[in-house]
Amino acid sequence: MAEILKERGFDGTDKLRASCPGFKCNPHVEGCCCRRLLYNQPDFVDIKSNLELACGIRGYEVLFLPKFHCELNFIEQCWGYAKRMYRQFPPNSSEAVLEQNMLKALDAVPLASMRKFATRSLRFMDAYRKGLCGKQAAYAVKRYRGHRTLPLSLFEDLNTLN
């Protein structure tokens, strides 16, 4: 990496470490390691991943969603529904039967449920946009089910609860 950075006109890269310990770079230091310098170069930043390239060839666009936020990503709720359906099938050791059961479980997720999961995710997004914390957002999403966005009276209701 240091050699590539030298070729790009960076001086003193032979004194930099290859990467920060645990790949945890200081966000306030731009030149902390060779990896960070290289990854911030325009031709590295603008490169699409193999997944994006493969999907682009087939006419699909890849949308990367936040990790570990199942309430913001409705596909996680669909997976949960499918896993619940999969567990209802009898246990089997045949790989072909397991794959067939998995496909049946995925097909068993109704479109209406997918729409409900998407609406629920939109409500969580709206709650976080309005500045609510996790517990408040969960309460608001459960309490107000009639609309895609949460009402402005929500803050008055939360104040009366506290």
N, C-alpha and C positions, 0 to 999 in steps of 0.2 A: 504494500500500500504506500509506503514511504517513497518508493521509486516512482510510482504513478504520480504522486503528488509533486515530486521534483520535476517530472516531465511537464507538469501543468504550471510550473513557475513558483511553487511554494518553496521557501527556503527554511532550513532548520527542521525539516520533518524527520531527519534521522535521529533527532533527540526526543521526538514524541513517542509515546507508547502506541502500540497497535490499536488498542481499545481500552476504554475505562473499565475498571473491575465490575463484573456483572452487567456490562453494557449500560451502566447507569451514569450517563454524562451529566455534568453540571449544566443546567439550562442557560446559565448566564455566561458561560465560557464557550466561545465558538470554536476555538482551536485547541481543545483539551486533548484530543487524540486523532490519529490518522483516520480512523473509521468515521468520526464525525465530520472531519474536513471533507473527506471523499463523498460521503452521503449527502452533503449539502451542495455539491456541485450541480449545476443545472442539468447536465446530461444524465446524471444519476437520479435526480429528483423526478424528471419527466418520463422515466422509463415505466412502461406498464408491466404488471406482473404476468406470469404465464397464464394464470386464470383469466385475467382481463383480455389477453390476446386471443385465447381459445374461444371465449364467449363472444368477443367482437367479430370473429370470423363467421360465427353462426348467427350474427345479428342481435345478440343480447348485450345488455349493459349490466355491468357488475356494480352493485351498490354495497359498499362496506358500511356496516352498522357498528355501533359501539359494542365492545366486548363486555360480557357479564352484566348486561342490563336487560334481563328477560322481560321486564315490564315495558321497555321501549321497543322491543323487537318482537313483533307478533309471531314470527316464524317459530320462536322458541315455545310459545304457547301451543302452536300446532304440533310441534314435536312432542310436547308433553301429552297431548291428546292421543297422538299416534302410539306413543309408548304405553299408555294406559290400555289401548285397544290390543296392542301386541301381547301384553301380559295375560290377556284372557285366552289366548291360544294355548293348547296343551303343549307341554315341554316336548322337545324333539331333538335328536342329535344329528339328524340329516341336514346338511348344509343347504340342499335344494329346498327342503320344506321350510327351513328357517327363513330363507330369502323370500319364498312365496308368502309366508306369514307376514314378513315385514312389508312387502308390497301391498298386501291386503289391508294392513293396519294404516298405511299411508293413504290409501284410497278411501278408507273409512272416515277420514276427517271431512265433515260436511262443509260446503261452501258457506253456509249460514254461520257456522262456528268460526270459520276463518275471518269472516266479516266482523263478527263480535270481538274477536281477538284484536283485529286491526283498530276498531273503534276504541277499545279499552286502552291500547297503546297510545292512541292519539290523545285520550284524556290524561294519561300520565304525562305525556309531553307538555300538554297545556298546563298541568299543575306545576311542573318543574319550571316552565317558562314564567309562571306567575310568582315564582320564588318560594314555593313550598318545599319543606324538607321531606324525607322519605315517608315518615309516619303520617304527616299531614296529607301528602299526596295520596297515600293508600286510603286514608279515611275519605278524602274528597271524591276519589274515583268510585268508591263503594257507595257513598251517600248520594251522589248526583249521577244518575244513570240515564236521564232523559235526553241529554244533548251531547254533541261531540266535544263541545268546550264546556268548561266549568263556569258557573255564573259568578258575577262580581260580588254577589251577596255571600259568597263562600267565606271571605275574610271576616265578615260580621259573625257568621256561624262559628268559625274557629275561635274568635275572641270570646264568645259566650261560653264555649266549652272550657276554656282555660281559666 
